[in-house]
Amino acid sequence: MRELLWSMDTERRSLRDTVDHCTLYTRSYLTEHDIKLELTVTGDWPDLPLDPRQRRDLFLVVKEALHNVMKHANASTVTMTWQWSNGMDLVIQDDGIGLASTTDHAGNGLSNMRERIRN
């Protein structure tokens, strides 16, 4: 519920605010699960407004990626890189074991992430 209220907050609606929120969430989530975070945020971030759906979708992609790391990867470190250079790049990597095969995991997480990014 807290995240839904955040996504609708008209005071914090820029891309940079969204990156900051996602970064704070990531720190908290990984600390709670005893996973180390290596974070990099680079670039000259524009004052680009996002609508509530865009902010929510970006947050949910980050949240799903972190959930997948915690649930499947058995990782001890996550590397998150946000970069702005004529567009936003986000890379989330871990030092875990990965998935044995994509067909072994019939969940909707990855397809939901792809759909959110497309929109």
LUMLUM-830310 format. One record per residue: x negated, y negated, z of N, C-alpha, C in turn; residue in one letter. Coordinates in nm, 4 decimals. Example, Ala and Ser with C-alpha at 12.3 -4.5 7.8 and 13.67 -1.06 7.14 Angstrom:
2
      n.x      n.y      n.z     ca.x     ca.y     ca.z      c.x      c.y      c.z aa
  -1.3190   0.5690   0.7800  -1.2300   0.4500   0.7800  -1.3200   0.3300   0.7800  a
  -1.2850   0.2250   0.7080  -1.3670   0.1060   0.7140  -1.2900  -0.0030   0.7870  s
***
This chain:
119
      n.x      n.y      n.z     ca.x     ca.y     ca.z      c.x      c.y      c.z aa
  -0.0819   0.1187   0.0000   0.0000   0.0000   0.0000  -0.0867  -0.1257   0.0000  m
  -0.1958  -0.1207   0.0757  -0.2860  -0.2356   0.0825  -0.3403  -0.2711  -0.0559  r
  -0.3711  -0.1686  -0.1357  -0.4270  -0.1925  -0.2683  -0.3225  -0.2520  -0.3633  e
  -0.1982  -0.2111  -0.3490  -0.0914  -0.2688  -0.4305  -0.0747  -0.4167  -0.3985  l
  -0.0760  -0.4519  -0.2704  -0.0662  -0.5925  -0.2312  -0.1853  -0.6723  -0.2836  l
  -0.3056  -0.6129  -0.2758  -0.4238  -0.6813  -0.3275  -0.4082  -0.7086  -0.4770  w
  -0.3608  -0.6111  -0.5528  -0.3511  -0.6278  -0.6981  -0.2541  -0.7385  -0.7367  s
  -0.1596  -0.7696  -0.6488  -0.0602  -0.8727  -0.6785  -0.0979  -1.0098  -0.6214  m
  -0.2087  -1.0185  -0.5493  -0.2541  -1.1428  -0.4875  -0.2969  -1.2415  -0.5959  d
  -0.2254  -1.3508  -0.6098  -0.2556  -1.4484  -0.7153  -0.3765  -1.5352  -0.6820  t
  -0.4216  -1.5337  -0.5574  -0.5393  -1.6123  -0.5182  -0.6689  -1.5475  -0.5664  e
  -0.6712  -1.4162  -0.5713  -0.7925  -1.3415  -0.6091  -0.7641  -1.2628  -0.7360  r
  -0.7653  -1.3321  -0.8473  -0.7228  -1.2665  -0.9700  -0.8288  -1.2605  -1.0786  r
  -0.9473  -1.3087  -1.0512  -1.0503  -1.3095  -1.1546  -1.1184  -1.1734  -1.1645  s
  -1.1845  -1.1529  -1.2753  -1.2616  -1.0310  -1.2950  -1.3670  -1.0176  -1.1855  l
  -1.4352  -1.1255  -1.1535  -1.5387  -1.1207  -1.0496  -1.4795  -1.0826  -0.9137  r
  -1.3626  -1.1377  -0.8806  -1.2960  -1.0994  -0.7559  -1.2634  -0.9498  -0.7558  d
  -1.2233  -0.8982  -0.8701  -1.1894  -0.7562  -0.8822  -1.3132  -0.6694  -0.8653  t
  -1.4224  -0.7108  -0.9263  -1.5492  -0.6392  -0.9095  -1.5899  -0.6403  -0.7622  v
  -1.5793  -0.7554  -0.6974  -1.6130  -0.7647  -0.5555  -1.5263  -0.6721  -0.4710  d
  -1.3976  -0.6707  -0.4989  -1.3063  -0.5840  -0.4230  -1.3408  -0.4363  -0.4442  h
  -1.3639  -0.3986  -0.5681  -1.3992  -0.2588  -0.5988  -1.5309  -0.2198  -0.5319  c
  -1.6242  -0.3124  -0.5270  -1.7531  -0.2875  -0.4642  -1.7376  -0.2682  -0.3132  t
  -1.6580  -0.3529  -0.2496  -1.6326  -0.3377  -0.1056  -1.5635  -0.2050  -0.0757  l
  -1.4662  -0.1689  -0.1582  -1.3975  -0.0412  -0.1408  -1.4972   0.0744  -0.1545  y
  -1.5827   0.0663  -0.2557  -1.6812   0.1711  -0.2804  -1.7740   0.1882  -0.1610  t
  -1.8244   0.0781  -0.1077  -1.9127   0.0856   0.0096  -1.8426   0.1559   0.1261  r
  -1.7209   0.1147   0.1526  -1.6450   0.1713   0.2637  -1.6170   0.3203   0.2411  s
  -1.5710   0.3555   0.1234  -1.5350   0.4940   0.0922  -1.6563   0.5866   0.1024  y
  -1.7662   0.5443   0.0435  -1.8853   0.6299   0.0445  -1.9455   0.6400   0.1841  l
  -1.9432   0.5327   0.2604  -1.9909   0.5375   0.3991  -1.9078   0.6362   0.4789  t
  -1.7765   0.6320   0.4595  -1.6852   0.7229   0.5294  -1.7158   0.8699   0.4984  e
  -1.7693   0.8956   0.3785  -1.7993   1.0326   0.3366  -1.9490   1.0647   0.3400  h
  -2.0274   0.9811   0.4077  -2.1722   1.0016   0.4229  -2.2439   1.0181   0.2894  d
  -2.2073   0.9344   0.1923  -2.2731   0.9340   0.0618  -2.3406   0.7988   0.0449  i
  -2.4663   0.8006   0.0059  -2.5448   0.6783  -0.0127  -2.5013   0.6080  -0.1420  k
  -2.5011   0.4746  -0.1405  -2.4677   0.3944  -0.2576  -2.5887   0.3150  -0.3034  l
  -2.6181   0.3245  -0.4313  -2.7160   0.2374  -0.4963  -2.6353   0.1500  -0.5921  e
  -2.6256   0.0220  -0.5614  -2.5372  -0.0701  -0.6327  -2.6167  -0.1771  -0.7057  l
  -2.5774  -0.2034  -0.8298  -2.6350  -0.3122  -0.9078  -2.5208  -0.3874  -0.9752  t
  -2.5207  -0.5194  -0.9589  -2.4251  -0.6054  -1.0285  -2.5068  -0.7131  -1.0974  v
  -2.5015  -0.7160  -1.2312  -2.5833  -0.8108  -1.3062  -2.4995  -0.8849  -1.4093  t
  -2.5553  -0.9932  -1.4567  -2.4923  -1.0701  -1.5626  -2.4309  -1.1983  -1.5107  g
  -2.3967  -1.2844  -1.6027  -2.3316  -1.4109  -1.5726  -2.1815  -1.3893  -1.5903  d
  -2.1128  -1.3569  -1.4807  -1.9723  -1.3190  -1.4862  -1.8848  -1.4406  -1.5151  w
  -1.8003  -1.4321  -1.6173  -1.7123  -1.5449  -1.6494  -1.5959  -1.5536  -1.5508  p
  -1.5336  -1.6686  -1.5472  -1.4134  -1.6867  -1.4652  -1.2938  -1.6383  -1.5472  d
  -1.2879  -1.5089  -1.5663  -1.1874  -1.4461  -1.6504  -1.0713  -1.3970  -1.5655  l
  -0.9511  -1.4524  -1.5862  -0.8371  -1.4063  -1.5058  -0.7872  -1.2697  -1.5540  p
  -0.7450  -1.1883  -1.4591  -0.6849  -1.0593  -1.4901  -0.5429  -1.0587  -1.4355  l
  -0.4535  -0.9910  -1.5057  -0.3181  -0.9794  -1.4521  -0.3157  -0.8646  -1.3505  d
  -0.2105  -0.8555  -1.2702  -0.2052  -0.7522  -1.1657  -0.2252  -0.6099  -1.2186  p
  -0.1704  -0.5792  -1.3341  -0.1867  -0.4449  -1.3902  -0.3329  -0.4171  -1.4238  r
  -0.4009  -0.5133  -1.4830  -0.5420  -0.4953  -1.5177  -0.6265  -0.4741  -1.3928  q
  -0.6019  -0.5546  -1.2901  -0.6783  -0.5389  -1.1654  -0.6521  -0.4042  -1.1022  r
  -0.5256  -0.3650  -1.0980  -0.4881  -0.2370  -1.0391  -0.5502  -0.1213  -1.1173  r
  -0.5432  -0.1275  -1.2501  -0.5983  -0.0192  -1.3317  -0.7491  -0.0056  -1.3136  d
  -0.8203  -0.1170  -1.3093  -0.9652  -0.1110  -1.2886  -0.9962  -0.0512  -1.1517  l
  -0.9251  -0.0957  -1.0500  -0.9461  -0.0405  -0.9169  -0.9175   0.1101  -0.9144  f
  -0.8093   0.1528  -0.9771  -0.7734   0.2948  -0.9747  -0.8739   0.3819  -1.0498  l
  -0.9362   0.3282  -1.1535  -1.0419   0.4020  -1.2229  -1.1605   0.4231  -1.1290  v
  -1.2007   0.3176  -1.0589  -1.3109   0.3294  -0.9623  -1.2741   0.4284  -0.8527  v
  -1.1541   0.4163  -0.7991  -1.1089   0.5037  -0.6915  -1.1079   0.6505  -0.7356  k
  -1.0594   0.6781  -0.8552  -1.0556   0.8162  -0.9059  -1.1963   0.8705  -0.9273  e
  -1.2859   0.7879  -0.9799  -1.4243   0.8320  -1.0008  -1.4885   0.8698  -0.8678  a
  -1.4671   0.7878  -0.7654  -1.5249   0.8176  -0.6340  -1.4619   0.9420  -0.5728  l
  -1.3325   0.9580  -0.5909  -1.2651   1.0783  -0.5423  -1.3232   1.2031  -0.6093  h
  -1.3475   1.1941  -0.7391  -1.4057   1.3079  -0.8113  -1.5454   1.3414  -0.7605  n
  -1.6238   1.2396  -0.7309  -1.7575   1.2626  -0.6752  -1.7460   1.3359  -0.5427  v
  -1.6580   1.2859  -0.4567  -1.6440   1.3451  -0.3240  -1.5889   1.4876  -0.3311  m
  -1.4927   1.5089  -0.4184  -1.4235   1.6381  -0.4242  -1.5027   1.7459  -0.4987  k
  -1.5711   1.7078  -0.6066  -1.6308   1.8070  -0.6954  -1.7833   1.8093  -0.6995  h
  -1.8487   1.6982  -0.6725  -1.9910   1.6865  -0.7048  -2.0866   1.7354  -0.5972  a
  -2.0426   1.7340  -0.4715  -2.1359   1.7661  -0.3631  -2.2586   1.6748  -0.3701  n
  -2.2332   1.5477  -0.3954  -2.3408   1.4498  -0.4151  -2.3836   1.3882  -0.2828  a
  -2.5082   1.3429  -0.2800  -2.5572   1.2684  -0.1640  -2.5760   1.1212  -0.1970  s
  -2.5808   1.0859  -0.3272  -2.6005   0.9476  -0.3698  -2.5145   0.9169  -0.4917  t
  -2.4541   0.7998  -0.4897  -2.3813   0.7474  -0.6047  -2.4512   0.6204  -0.6490  v
  -2.4726   0.6085  -0.7796  -2.5273   0.4871  -0.8378  -2.4152   0.4187  -0.9150  t
  -2.3871   0.2937  -0.8781  -2.2826   0.2168  -0.9447  -2.3465   0.0922  -1.0032  m
  -2.3258   0.0720  -1.1325  -2.3813  -0.0436  -1.2012  -2.2695  -0.1178  -1.2728  t
  -2.2531  -0.2438  -1.2368  -2.1605  -0.3338  -1.3048  -2.2461  -0.4324  -1.3833  w
  -2.2128  -0.4544  -1.5091  -2.2898  -0.5491  -1.5894  -2.1960  -0.6267  -1.6802  q
  -2.2250  -0.7554  -1.6932  -2.1517  -0.8379  -1.7892  -2.2488  -0.8849  -1.8947  w
  -2.2164  -0.8533  -2.0207  -2.2923  -0.9014  -2.1348  -2.1974  -0.8962  -2.2541  s
  -2.1256  -1.0045  -2.2753  -2.0205  -1.0073  -2.3784  -1.9152  -0.8998  -2.3567  n
  -1.8921  -0.8645  -2.2338  -1.7953  -0.7622  -2.1956  -1.8456  -0.6921  -2.0708  g
  -1.7556  -0.6202  -2.0073  -1.7912  -0.5528  -1.8832  -1.8321  -0.4087  -1.9102  m
  -1.9399  -0.3694  -1.8455  -1.9826  -0.2297  -1.8436  -1.9838  -0.1841  -1.6988  d
  -1.9281  -0.0672  -1.6744  -1.9310  -0.0059  -1.5431  -1.9801   0.1365  -1.5603  l
  -2.0835   0.1708  -1.4855  -2.1369   0.3065  -1.4874  -2.1376   0.3580  -1.3444  v
  -2.0776   0.4748  -1.3248  -2.0779   0.5410  -1.1945  -2.1396   0.6781  -1.2159  i
  -2.2524   0.7011  -1.1490  -2.3250   0.8277  -1.1612  -2.3488   0.8843  -1.0225  q
  -2.3698   1.0154  -1.0165  -2.4028   1.0770  -0.8883  -2.5114   1.1809  -0.9088  d
  -2.5687   1.2254  -0.7987  -2.6747   1.3264  -0.8043  -2.6210   1.4655  -0.7690  d
  -2.4926   1.4844  -0.7927  -2.4283   1.6104  -0.7564  -2.4443   1.7195  -0.8604  g
  -2.3651   1.8239  -0.8415  -2.3776   1.9448  -0.9232  -2.2953   1.9403  -1.0512  i
  -2.2065   1.8439  -1.0649  -2.1258   1.8340  -1.1859  -2.0156   1.9380  -1.1885  g
  -1.9460   1.9430  -1.3002  -1.8390   2.0398  -1.3185  -1.8904   2.1567  -1.4016  l
  -1.8523   2.2770  -1.3639  -1.8949   2.3951  -1.4384  -1.8420   2.3901  -1.5806  a
  -1.7184   2.3474  -1.5959  -1.6571   2.3389  -1.7274  -1.5339   2.2514  -1.7143  s
  -1.5054   2.1735  -1.8169  -1.3895   2.0850  -1.8090  -1.2596   2.1631  -1.8097  t
  -1.2597   2.2852  -1.8576  -1.1356   2.3634  -1.8597  -1.1051   2.4247  -1.7238  t
  -1.2023   2.4266  -1.6340  -1.1793   2.4815  -1.5009  -1.1002   2.3880  -1.4116  d
  -1.0880   2.2633  -1.4500  -1.0238   2.1630  -1.3666  -0.9072   2.1030  -1.4438  h
  -0.7885   2.1491  -1.4137  -0.6705   2.1103  -1.4907  -0.6007   1.9865  -1.4356  a
  -0.6662   1.9093  -1.3494  -0.6041   1.7902  -1.2927  -0.5865   1.6812  -1.3967  g
  -0.5198   1.5742  -1.3557  -0.4912   1.4627  -1.4462  -0.5848   1.3439  -1.4269  n
  -0.6789   1.3547  -1.3348  -0.7637   1.2408  -1.3008  -0.8376   1.1803  -1.4181  g
  -0.9091   1.2606  -1.4949  -0.9875   1.2072  -1.6063  -0.8985   1.1505  -1.7165  l
  -0.7894   1.2189  -1.7464  -0.6992   1.1668  -1.8497  -0.6333   1.0369  -1.8026  s
  -0.5998   1.0275  -1.6747  -0.5443   0.9030  -1.6218  -0.6447   0.7891  -1.6312  n
  -0.7714   0.8197  -1.6040  -0.8757   0.7169  -1.6132  -0.8876   0.6674  -1.7585  m
  -0.8895   0.7602  -1.8533  -0.9000   0.7215  -1.9947  -0.7824   0.6323  -2.0354  r
  -0.6640   0.6703  -1.9941  -0.5445   0.5925  -2.0291  -0.5501   0.4520  -1.9690  e
  -0.5935   0.4403  -1.8465  -0.6025   0.3078  -1.7825  -0.7052   0.2190  -1.8530  r
  -0.8153   0.2778  -1.8922  -0.9199   0.1995  -1.9610  -0.8724   0.1544  -2.0988  i
  -0.7978   0.2393  -2.1663  -0.7464   0.2029  -2.2991  -0.6548   0.0816  -2.2941  r
  -0.5782   0.0708  -2.1877  -0.4826  -0.0403  -2.1756  -0.5552  -0.1612  -2.1333  n
***
